[in-house]
Amino acid sequence: MERVVAEKYKLGRKIGSGSFGELYLATHIETGENLAAKIENNKTKHPQLLYEAKLYKILQGGSGIASIRWAGFDKDDNVLVIDLLGPSLEDLFVYCGRRFSLKTVLMLADQMITRIEYVHSKGFLHRDIKPDNFLMGLGRKANQVYVIDFGLAKRFRDQNTHRHIPYRENRSLTGTARYASCNTHLGIDQSRRDDLESLGYVLLYFLRGSLPWQGLKAATKKQKYDKICEKKLSTPIEALCKSHPVEFASYFHYCHSLTFDQRPDYAFLKRLFRDLFSREGYEFDYIFDWTILKYQQAQQTRTQGQSSKPQPPVVVHGREVPSGQAVPMRLKGDVSRSAELTERERPSNHAHPDVHMQYRPSTTQNSGANNPVEKHNVSNAPMPPTVFTLRRHFQKPEGPAENANLGRRVGNQNGASSSWMPSVNQISSAKIELLSVLNLFRIKALDMFARSFRIWKKSTLVVQILNGRTSLDVLIEIPLSNAR
């Protein structure tokens, strides 16, 4: 029998586990919404789930903070129900072959610094900064980085006096040794500077693929921590950041220059990486390494699936075209200017009935923004998903045999539709009309289309035509970031 928590959350399969207990997929009985339920036995030696729930309540409303739905006791367990999130950065790192590109690292760094700054602004230290504790969102928030797991978080300001906690030594290591700061290894109490230093190690881990102190063997955990500490302290920053942009070394030098109770200049650190991002010529389009990899794999799967199913020939302009053969498209109007695929109506969810598109001339890209990263500041607005996928089925209208011309009809003649696809009948601003019915758009046809019209970098149009003349199956994939 399936377990129900708080009389409204039905638990499903286990999707994770850790020191806190276990993580389950949960479904709201009334709405059917998918959520995540963290469950911890209340007899555990060091329960922390309800403490974490208190922190979530304090942090509510911040970008990249999961919404808490319910927290409390259920039978012998402490339960925390929060928003369901996507994969962790560690999962995506492994998925991408255990290395991220500089562009992906810089886009992540901007959001991750912002998340840490927000937690600090509420008077807390995270104290366990690592790739596993940063997750991507789902759906419309698929490009937003979330920070999770506040079980080790600690106040660094007195709740009454708002004074910074005093400097103390001989503290035990709290957090994950691989990413712990040097001061944490030395037994110094953690402060804001240590969260940021840990983030620096995470970013280098993404760039390098590993850190020099990984894989060290020892008989006990304490001996292993000592070895990691020794290796970390003996590795110069310049050696650690060798072959990578100097900004990463500057980041560490800045973190090491901070005093125990000094407020970090978060804006300076973000500007450090944003300037590098701009100099490298990158565009803040939310296209991460895993976005490209997933798209390539989907294209490969789709191509393999289509090639295994022979398609019947189709008649185009009075001649029969064999299955799979690309047919040049006829174009009318002024197409000398580049065309830009823009979203007119953003659907609120994947079940939205329509997506209307038009082509419009483009003279500039990213206008009005000297710094593309500044323009798309992730802390100011929720980020849309990388790719929104919508499937629509259109039935071609039936007409007399003599009017079965699939091209455009002139004047007020009656008969078949003036376009082979009613929803994309005319693209007014560029006055482009599609006069061909293709049996199948393969990659070559799409490449030809892209070369003809410098399609906006942030947009992708993929069209499949199945079942000859009677049914059109249209797959539209549009990255919604920066939609105008």
N, C-alpha and C positions, 0 to 999 in steps of 0.2 A: 504493500500500500504506500502511495506517495505521501511524503510528509508535507504538511501545511504549517507555515509559520505565521503567527499573528493573525490567523484565520483568513488571510488573503494572499499569501505568497506561497505558491506551490514549488517545492524544490525539485530540480531535475538532476542532470548528471553532474558529477564533480568535474570542475574545470581547472582546479589548482589546489595547491597545499603549501604550507610553510610553517614557520615557527608559531604563527598565530593560531593555526588550526587548519581548516579546510575551506575551500571556496567552491560554491555551487551555483549553477545556473538556476535562477528563480523566475517564475512567471506570475505576474499579477492576475489573480483569478478572474477579476471583473473586466479588466482592459486588455489582457493578453500581452502586456508589455514585458519584454525580457529584461531582467535585472540580474544583479550579482548578490549573493548572500554569503557573508563570511561567518563561519560558525566556529566557536571556541568553547571547549568544555569548561564550565565554571569551576571545576575542581583542579584545573591546571595549576602548576606551581607559581607561575607569574602571569596571571591573566592581564591582558592589555587591550582587549577588543573594545570594552566599554570606554576606556580612556581614549582610544582612537576615535570612537564615535563622538566624544565631547569635542575633540579637535576638529573633526569634520564640521560639526555645528558652528564652531567659531569661524572656520574658514569659508563657510557657505557664501556663494555669490561671486567668488573670484574665478577668473578664467583659468581653465585647466584644473578645476577642483570638482570631483565627482559629487553629484547631489545625493544627500543622504535621504532615504525613504523611511526607514524604520530602524530602531535600535532598542534592544531590551533582552529580557530573559525568555527562553522558550524551553520548557522541560529542564534538562540539566545543562543547557548550553546558553552562552552569550551569543547573540545574533546581531549582525549589522547588515542591513540591506541598502545597497547603493546602486548607482547607475552601472549598467554593463558597459565596459570599455573594450577597446580592441587589443591588439598584441602589444607586448612590451618592446622597448627598444632593444633589449637583449634578444628577443625572439626574431625581430627584424634584422638585427645584426647577423645572426646565424643564417637567416634566410638569404641574405645578400652575400654569402661567402665569407663572413667574418671580416668585413672591411667596408667602410663607408667612404664615399667620395668627399672631397673638401666642401663642395657645395652643400651636400646633405648635412654634414657636420655643422657648418655655419648656420644653416636654417634651424637646426635643432638647438644650437647653442643660444640663439636669440630667445627662443621660447623658454628654454630651461633656466636661463638666468632670470627671466621675468617671473617664472614660477617660484624660484627660491626667494626672490625679492618680496613677493607677495606673502609667503609664509613668514619671513622675517618681519614684515610690516605688521603682522598680527602678534608679534612678540614671541615667536617660537623658532627654535632651530630644528631642522629635520633630523640630522645626525645619522642618516643612512642613505646618502646619495649614491645611487648605483643604477645601471641601465635597467635592471628589473623593476625599479620603482618609478619608472616613467613609461606611461602607456599612451598609445594613440587612441583617439576617439573613434566613434563609429558613425556611419551615415553622414549627415551634414557636418559633423565634427571630426571627420576622418583625418584631417590634417592638423588637428589641435593636439598638443602635447599635454598630458595630464600627469600630475605628481600624486603618488599614492603612498600608502603604508606609513602612517604617523605613529606607529606603536612605540618608537624610540624617541619621538619628538620631545622637546623640553623647552620650558620657558627660559628666556635669557634676561627677562626684565621682571622685577618684582611687581606682582599684580596690583599692589596698593601704592607703592612709592614710584613705580615705573623706572627705578634705578637698575642699571645693569648688574648682573650677578657678579660676585667677586671672583678674582683670579685665584685658582686653586691648582695644585699639582697632585701627583701620585694617584691619578684617576685610572681606573681600568679602561681598556679599549672598548668603546661602544660603536657599533656599526659593522661595516665590512672591511676587513683588513686591506684588501686589494686597493680600495679607493680611499682609505683613511688618510687624513692629513699627517704631516710629519709631527706636528705638535700633539696630535692624538696618540701617536705611537710613543711619544716621550712622556705621556701621562698628564699632559696639561689639559685642563678642562676646556671643552669645546665652546666656540663662539661663532659668530657669523662668518668670519674668515675661513673657518674649517669647512663649512658647507661648500663654499666657493672653490676651495682648493680641491676638494673631492670631485667637484664637477669638472675641474681641469683634467684630472686623471681619467674621468669618463670620456671626455672629448678626445684625449690622446689615444685611449683604448680603441675608440672608433676609427681614428685615423691610421694608427699603426697596425691594428689587428690584435695586438697584445701589449702587455706591459712587462718590463724587464724582471719584475719580481713574481711573475706568475710561474706556477709549476714547481716551486721550491718544496723540497721534502723535509719532514721533521717528524720526530717520534711523538711529540705532544703538540697540542694547539698553541701553548705558550711559546714553545721553541720555534714553531712556524711563524708566529707573529714577530718574534725577535729577528728571525732571518729576513722577513719582509721589511721590517723597520731598518735593519742594517743595509739592505740593498737599496731601499728607497732613499735613505739619507746619504748614501755614498754615490748616488747617481746625480751628476750635475744637471741642472735644468737644460743647459744647452745641449748636452748629450741626449737627454730624454726627448727633446724637441728637434733633434737633428733631422734634416731633410724635410722639415715642415715649416710653414711660414713663421716668421719671427714673432708674430702676434701671439702665438701660443706661449712662447718663452716670456714675453712681456706680461701675459696674463698671470703666470705663476709668480714672477717677480713682484707684481703688484700685490697678490694675495699674501706673499711672505712679508711684505712691507707693512701690512696692517697690524696695529696693536690689538690687544685682546678685546677691548671694548669699543674699538673704532667702527663707525658705520661705513661699510664699503660703498664705493661710488659705482653703483650698478649701471648707471647710464654710461660711464666711461668704459666699462667692460663690454657693454653691448655695442658701443660706438667703435671700439677697437675691432671687433669682428665684422661690423657692418661696413666699415671702410675697406677692410680686406675683401669682403664680399663684392663691393662695388668695383674695386680695382681689378678683380679677377673677371669682371664682365658678366657676372651671374645675374639672373633675374629671379626675383622672389616669387616664383610661380607655384610653389608647394609641390613641385614634381620631385619627389625623393627617389633614392635609388630603388627602393622596393616598388614604387609606382611604375617605373619603367620596366622592371623585371616582371611584375605581374601582367602588365600590358603585353609584353613580348610573349609570355607564356600563353596568354589568352589568345593572341593572334595565331600562334603556332598550333594550338589545339583546334581553333576554328578552321584554320587552313587544312589541317589533316582530316578533320571531320568532313569538310566539304569535298575534298579530293576523293574520299572513299565512296561518295554517293554521286553517280553519274546523273547529270541533269539533261532533260530533253532539250532539243534545239528550239530556238525562238525566232520568229520572223521580225526583222527590224528593217524598216524602209523597203519593204518588198523583197527582201532576200533572207534566206535562212542562215542563221549564225550558229555554228556548232557550240556545244556546251563548253563553258570555260573560256571562250575566246573573248578578248576585250574588244569593245566597240568604241571608237572615238565619239565624244559627245559633240553635238552641234551647239554653238553658242551664238547668241544675238546680243546686240547692244555694245556699249563701250566696256570692254573688259581689259583695257590696257592698264588700269589702276589695280593695285592689289586689293584683294577682297578680305573682309574680316568677318568671321563667323561669330555672331554675338547672340547672347541669350536674351530673349525678350521677356520671358516669364519664368521665374524660378519656382519649380514645384516644391511644395513643403515636404513631400515624402515621395517614395518611389512609386506610390500608387496614383500619383497625379495624372489626370486624364490627358493632358496635352503639354507639349513643349513646342512653342512657336519660335521659328528662327527666321532671320533674314540676313542677306548680305548687305554690307554697306561699305562705301569706299573708306580707305584708311590712309591718312597722310602722315600720321605720327603714331608711335607706340609709346606707352607709358608717359604720356604728355603730362606736364606739370609736376614732374617728380625728378629732382636731380639725383636723388638716391632711391633706387627702387625698394630697398629694404625699409627706408623711412616711410615710403608711401604705404606699404602694406604692414604697418606695425602690428604684430600679432597681439599685442596687449590691448589694443584699442577696439578690436572687433572680433566676433566669433568667426573662425575660419571655416569655409565650406569644404566639402569633400573633394578629393582629387578628381574622381570620375563619377559622374552620375549616369546610370544606365537605364534606359527606358525602351521597352519593346512595345510596338504598336503593330496591329495587323490591319491592312487596308484591303478591301475587296474592290477589285476593278469593276466598274459598272458594265453591265451587259448591254450590247447594242446590236443593231442589224449587221449582218455579215458585210454588207457593202459599206458600212460606216466603221469598220473595224480598224481604221487607220489610227495608229498610236501617236502620230505626230500632232502638232497644233493645227486646229481647224480655223479657217479664216472667216471673219464676218459673223453673221447670226445663224449660221447653219446649225441644224439640229443633228443629234446623233451622239456619238461617244464623247466622253469627257475631253476637254481641251488639253488635258495633261495626263500622263501615265500614272501620276500619284496625286490625288486631290489635295492632300495636306501640304504638299510642296509644289503647288500649282505654278506659282510665279515668285521670283525673288526680285522685288520691285526696284530697290535702289540700284542694283547693278544690272537690272534688266536681263538677267540670265535665264534662259529657258532650257529645260532638259527635254530633248525631242527623241530620246532613245529609250527603249526598254532593254536593260541588260539581263541576260540570264544569270550572270554571276559577276560581281565586282571582286576581282582578286587583287592581290597586293600590287601587281604591275599597274592595274587600272587606277588604283588609289594613288600610286606614285605619280602617274601621268597627271592626275587631277591636281595633286599638290604642286607639281611643277608649273602647271598652267596658271594657278591662282595663288600664290604665296599666302596660303591659308594662315590665319592667326595662329601663332605658336601654341596658344593655350587651348586650342580647340581641335577636336578630332571628329571627323565624320566618316562613319563606316556604314555602307549600305549593302545589304544582301537581298537578292531577288530570288525567290523560290517558286516552284510549282508553275513555271511558265507564265501564262497570261492571266491566270485567275486569282492569284494571291501574291501580295507583296509583303514580305516580312522585313521591316526596317529596324535596324539596330543603330541607335544613335548614342554615341559616347561623347560627353562634353565635360571637360574639366571645368568646374563651376568657379574656380578661383579667379578673381579679377574680372568677373563678368560685368559688362557695362550696361 
